[in-house]
Amino acid sequence: MPEIKLVAEKRTQFGKGAARKIRRDHKIPAVLYGHGAAPVHITLPGHDTMMALKSANALLDIEVDGESQLALAKDIQRDAIKPVIEHVDLVIVRRGEKVNVDVPVTTTGEAAAETMVTLDSQTVELSVLATQIPEHVVVSVKGLEAGTQILASQLELPEGAELLTDPDVLVVNVTQQISAEALEAELAEAEAEAGIEHEESDAEAAEAASAEGESESSTESTPASDAGSSDS
């Protein structure tokens, strides 16, 4: 993953009011710390930072007052409604040192026909060099049959990466594809066991009423049998 350079400014004003002003200026308040250094409160360029942090584990080259520090985003606080980053905690890393990161898992290829591929673990934790963090761990599911399971220990990791996730954790599960009818039947059975009852829809009520009307009409049109017969 390439390093992404961000030019930051030191900040001396703190508190909610100062943070709001920074965000109004389309910038992001942040703090840079680690390796025994005193925390440095900085302001990051808003758009460039948002673009950089779209990638998991982005390696950032933070320049402050002409000096650069490599860093990883430790914590990203986002607005609950707006697509806005409110604050970033950055941890300093060094070239040549290893870091522990959660790396996304992705699949490639097509499994066998009528199967369904499920990612039971979206990420795996790895120990890797700070300058060699992979964007993804790729798992090929090409031609895999239903019943195939891939554990964390079976993943093909980048060179030099060490698996920290439990080796027995299920990552990829290939199962038989279920038909729509079978899925509906399973859902109905589960709802019945849970005691869930659905109100009759207008369409279902109309259909039932129509069927009942047809039944009554059929009954009325059937001639009644004679109670008895008279001699001529």
Secondary structure by P-SEA (a helix, b strand, c coil): cbbbbbbbbbbccccaaaaaaaaaaccccccccccccccccccccaaaaaaaacccccccccccccbbbbbcccbbbbbcccccccbbbbbbbbccbbbbbbbbbbbcccccccbbbbccccbbbbbccccccccccccccccccccccccccccccccccccccccccccbbbbccccaaaaaaaaaaaaaaacccccccaaaaaaaaaaaaaaaaaaaaccccccccccc
